Amino acid sequence: MSQQALPEDDYIIGASQREVSRLGQQHAIWRERALAAWRRAGLKPGMSVLDMGCGPGHASFDLAQLVGPSGEVIAVDQSELFLEAVEAGARARGLTNIRTMKADLAEFELPAKAVDFIWTRWVMSFLSAPQDLITRLGPALRPGGVFVAHEYGDYTTFGLHPRHETLDRFIDAVQASWRAFGGEPDIAKQLPEICASVGWKTEYMTPHVFTTRPGEMVWEWPIGWLKSDGIDRLVELGFFSAEDAERFHAFVDERCADPMSILTTPMVIEVIARKGTD
């Protein structure tokens, strides 16, 4: 299977209106855990926050409300479509403290001491040089500032039971696609070392894994991706055959129809690291 290159403002998963909607559902499911992480990290009104890889802005809106009018959210993404969604969503909510920036994170920088708080979720795993990004952002984080990440730490925990061999091929294809474009699906395990290299001390780590069944809210998050463009995207990029995709769609349909099915989500590891005050 031949592999295609990505357009400049596209992602492996894809950027589309359908993806905007799916990411909204995803944030709704993960919102409570994001809010808890921000509280643990000490998010406060008046802070300046970098939402790194903001997508269509669902987290940006919550962050903007929490830091209030005296604070600011800098929403950064490489997709023009996503940034338009951020701006439209901010207008609809009456939020005037969100500033969008179109940027490739492979080159992104901010002025020294620009932000108090950096938030990222499912972004670092797609980067070819996450160490370089954190090095560039080191000076931008103010003394005492905090970095909070929700990133994959063990993608192989993704499971649909009863299991089928086509699921293993799917997981292999997902991981291969990320690595082919320079990413690392289990990047969270590397973050404490990366943070330490710029003087940020990891204060907290915890895993997040959901277990769910058909008809439950969390079930719809990964299943929604699998039934939308997830599998077809892997075929389009050359990491999954059309035959495997057809078999996998049938497998997913079987699991959705079986009330005894169990789904476990890919492990996400929460990492909170703080810059020293010196």
C-alpha positions as CSV (number, residue, x, y, z in Angstrom):
1,M,0.0,0.0,0.0
2,S,1.4,3.4,-1.0
3,Q,1.3,6.2,1.6
4,Q,0.2,9.7,0.9
5,A,1.6,13.0,2.1
6,L,-0.5,15.3,4.2
7,P,-1.5,18.9,3.1
8,E,0.1,21.6,5.1
9,D,-2.9,22.3,7.3
10,D,-4.3,18.8,7.6
11,Y,-3.9,16.0,10.2
12,I,-3.6,12.3,10.1
13,I,-7.1,12.0,11.4
14,G,-8.3,14.8,9.1
15,A,-9.8,18.3,9.5
16,S,-13.4,18.6,8.4
17,Q,-16.8,19.8,9.5
18,R,-17.6,16.3,10.5
19,E,-14.5,16.2,12.6
20,V,-15.4,19.5,14.3
21,S,-18.7,17.8,15.5
22,R,-16.9,14.6,16.6
23,L,-14.3,16.6,18.6
24,G,-17.2,18.4,20.3
25,Q,-18.6,15.1,21.5
26,Q,-15.1,14.0,22.5
27,H,-14.6,17.1,24.6
28,A,-18.0,16.6,26.3
29,I,-17.0,13.1,27.4
30,W,-13.5,14.2,28.6
31,R,-14.6,17.6,29.9
32,E,-14.9,16.6,33.6
33,R,-11.4,15.1,33.5
34,A,-9.9,18.2,31.8
35,L,-11.6,20.5,34.4
36,A,-10.2,18.3,37.2
37,A,-6.7,18.5,35.7
38,W,-6.9,22.3,35.4
39,R,-8.0,22.5,39.1
40,R,-5.1,20.3,40.2
41,A,-2.7,22.4,38.3
42,G,-3.9,25.7,39.8
43,L,-5.7,27.4,36.9
44,K,-7.0,30.8,38.2
45,P,-8.8,33.9,36.9
46,G,-6.5,36.3,35.2
47,M,-4.1,33.7,33.9
48,S,-2.8,33.7,30.3
49,V,-3.3,30.2,28.8
50,L,-1.8,28.6,25.7
51,D,-4.2,26.0,24.3
52,M,-1.7,24.2,22.1
53,G,-3.3,22.4,19.2
54,C,-6.7,23.8,20.1
55,G,-8.7,22.1,17.3
56,P,-12.2,23.7,17.0
57,G,-11.8,25.2,20.5
58,H,-14.0,23.2,22.8
59,A,-11.4,23.3,25.6
60,S,-10.6,26.9,24.7
61,F,-14.1,28.0,25.5
62,D,-14.0,26.4,28.9
63,L,-10.6,27.8,29.6
64,A,-11.7,31.3,28.6
65,Q,-14.6,31.2,30.9
66,L,-12.4,30.0,33.8
67,V,-9.7,32.7,33.4
68,G,-12.3,35.3,32.9
69,P,-12.2,38.7,31.2
70,S,-8.9,39.6,32.9
71,G,-7.3,36.5,31.5
72,E,-6.6,35.3,28.0
73,V,-6.5,32.1,26.0
74,I,-4.2,31.9,23.0
75,A,-5.7,29.2,20.8
76,V,-3.1,27.8,18.4
77,D,-3.7,25.3,15.5
78,Q,-2.5,24.7,12.0
79,S,-6.0,24.2,10.5
80,E,-7.8,27.3,9.2
81,L,-11.1,25.4,9.4
82,F,-10.6,24.7,13.1
83,L,-9.6,28.3,13.9
84,E,-12.6,29.6,12.1
85,A,-14.7,27.3,14.3
86,V,-12.9,28.7,17.4
87,E,-13.7,32.3,16.3
88,A,-17.3,31.5,15.5
89,G,-17.8,29.7,18.8
90,A,-16.2,32.5,20.8
91,R,-18.6,35.0,19.2
92,A,-21.6,32.8,19.8
93,R,-20.6,32.6,23.5
94,G,-19.7,36.3,23.9
95,L,-16.1,35.4,24.7
96,T,-13.7,38.2,23.9
97,N,-10.6,36.8,25.6
98,I,-9.7,34.2,23.0
99,R,-6.9,35.0,20.5
100,T,-6.4,32.6,17.6
101,M,-3.0,31.9,16.0
102,K,-2.4,29.8,12.9
103,A,0.9,28.1,13.3
104,D,2.7,24.8,12.6
105,L,3.9,23.5,16.0
106,A,7.1,22.4,14.4
107,E,8.1,26.0,14.2
108,F,5.8,27.7,16.8
109,E,7.3,30.1,19.4
110,L,6.0,32.7,21.8
111,P,7.7,35.7,23.4
112,A,9.5,35.2,26.7
113,K,7.2,35.0,29.8
114,A,4.1,35.1,27.6
115,V,1.8,32.6,29.4
116,D,1.1,31.2,32.9
117,F,-0.4,27.9,31.8
118,I,0.0,25.6,28.8
119,W,-2.7,23.0,28.0
120,T,-2.4,20.3,25.3
121,R,-4.4,17.2,24.6
122,W,-3.8,14.5,21.9
123,V,-1.2,16.8,20.2
124,M,2.2,15.8,21.3
125,S,1.7,12.2,20.0
126,F,1.5,13.6,16.5
127,L,4.7,15.7,16.6
128,S,7.9,14.6,15.0
129,A,10.0,16.6,17.5
130,P,8.1,17.2,20.8
131,Q,11.4,17.9,22.6
132,D,12.1,20.8,20.3
133,L,8.7,22.3,20.8
134,I,9.0,22.2,24.6
135,T,12.5,23.7,24.4
136,R,11.1,26.6,22.3
137,L,8.2,27.0,24.8
138,G,10.5,26.9,27.9
139,P,11.2,30.7,27.9
140,A,7.5,31.5,27.1
141,L,6.2,29.9,30.3
142,R,6.5,32.4,33.2
143,P,8.3,31.4,36.4
144,G,6.0,29.2,38.5
145,G,3.9,28.5,35.4
146,V,2.4,25.0,34.7
147,F,2.2,22.6,31.7
148,V,-0.7,20.2,31.6
149,A,-1.0,17.4,29.1
150,H,-3.5,14.6,28.4
151,E,-1.6,12.4,25.9
152,Y,-1.7,8.7,25.0
153,G,0.5,6.5,27.1
154,D,-0.5,3.0,25.9
155,Y,-2.6,2.8,22.8
156,T,-2.8,-1.0,23.0
157,T,-5.3,-0.8,25.8
158,F,-7.8,0.0,23.0
159,G,-10.0,-3.0,23.0
160,L,-13.4,-4.4,21.8
161,H,-14.4,-7.6,23.5
162,P,-15.1,-10.3,22.4
163,R,-11.9,-9.5,20.4
164,H,-11.1,-10.3,16.8
165,E,-7.8,-10.3,15.0
166,T,-8.8,-7.5,12.7
167,L,-8.8,-5.2,15.8
168,D,-5.1,-5.9,16.3
169,R,-4.4,-5.0,12.7
170,F,-6.3,-1.8,13.2
171,I,-4.3,-0.8,16.3
172,D,-1.1,-1.7,14.4
173,A,-2.2,0.5,11.5
174,V,-3.0,3.5,13.7
175,Q,0.3,3.4,15.5
176,A,2.2,2.9,12.2
177,S,0.4,5.9,10.7
178,W,1.4,8.2,13.5
179,R,5.0,7.0,13.5
180,A,5.3,7.2,9.7
181,F,4.5,11.0,10.0
182,G,7.0,11.4,12.8
183,G,4.7,11.0,15.8
184,E,4.7,8.6,18.8
185,P,1.4,7.1,20.0
186,D,2.8,6.5,23.5
187,I,4.4,9.9,23.9
188,A,3.1,10.5,27.5
189,K,5.7,8.2,29.0
190,Q,8.4,10.5,27.6
191,L,7.0,13.8,28.8
192,P,8.5,13.9,32.3
193,E,12.0,13.5,30.8
194,I,11.2,16.1,28.2
195,C,9.9,18.5,30.8
196,A,12.9,18.0,33.0
197,S,15.2,18.9,30.1
198,V,13.8,22.5,30.3
199,G,13.6,22.7,34.0
200,W,10.0,21.8,34.5
201,K,9.3,19.5,37.4
202,T,6.6,16.8,37.0
203,E,4.3,17.1,40.0
204,Y,1.6,14.7,39.1
205,M,0.8,11.8,36.7
206,T,-2.2,9.6,36.5
207,P,-3.7,7.3,33.9
208,H,-7.2,7.7,32.4
209,V,-8.9,4.7,30.8
210,F,-12.7,4.3,30.3
211,T,-14.5,1.0,30.2
212,T,-17.9,1.1,28.5
213,R,-20.7,-0.8,26.9
214,P,-23.2,-0.3,24.0
215,G,-25.7,2.4,24.8
216,E,-23.5,4.3,27.2
217,M,-22.2,7.8,26.6
218,V,-18.5,7.0,26.5
219,W,-19.1,4.2,24.0
220,E,-20.1,6.8,21.4
221,W,-16.7,8.6,21.6
222,P,-14.4,5.9,20.0
223,I,-17.2,4.2,18.1
224,G,-18.2,7.6,16.6
225,W,-14.6,7.9,15.2
226,L,-14.5,4.3,13.9
227,K,-17.9,4.8,12.2
228,S,-17.1,8.2,10.7
229,D,-13.8,8.6,8.9
230,G,-11.3,6.8,11.1
231,I,-11.0,3.6,9.2
232,D,-11.4,5.1,5.8
233,R,-8.7,7.6,6.6
234,L,-6.3,4.8,7.3
235,V,-7.2,3.3,3.9
236,E,-6.8,6.7,2.2
237,L,-3.3,7.1,3.7
238,G,-2.3,3.6,2.8
239,F,-2.0,2.0,6.3
240,F,-5.0,-0.3,6.1
241,S,-6.3,-2.3,3.2
242,A,-9.9,-1.9,1.9
243,E,-10.5,-5.6,2.6
244,D,-9.4,-5.2,6.3
245,A,-11.5,-2.0,6.5
246,E,-14.6,-3.9,5.3
247,R,-13.9,-6.7,7.9
248,F,-13.3,-4.2,10.6
249,H,-16.6,-2.3,9.9
250,A,-18.5,-5.6,10.2
251,F,-16.7,-6.4,13.4
252,V,-17.6,-3.0,14.9
253,D,-21.2,-3.4,13.8
254,E,-21.3,-6.8,15.6
255,R,-19.9,-5.4,18.8
256,C,-22.4,-2.5,18.7
257,A,-25.3,-4.9,18.3
258,D,-24.2,-7.1,21.2
259,P,-25.2,-5.7,24.6
260,M,-22.5,-7.8,26.3
261,S,-19.7,-6.1,24.3
262,I,-17.1,-4.2,26.3
263,L,-14.9,-1.4,25.0
264,T,-11.7,-0.2,26.7
265,T,-10.3,3.1,25.6
266,P,-6.6,3.9,24.8
267,M,-4.8,4.9,28.0
268,V,-4.3,8.6,28.4
269,I,-1.8,9.8,30.9
270,E,-2.3,13.1,32.6
271,V,1.0,15.0,33.2
272,I,1.3,18.2,35.2
273,A,4.8,19.8,35.3
274,R,5.7,23.2,36.8
275,K,8.5,25.6,35.9
276,G,10.6,26.8,38.8
277,T,10.3,30.3,40.3
278,D,14.0,31.0,40.1
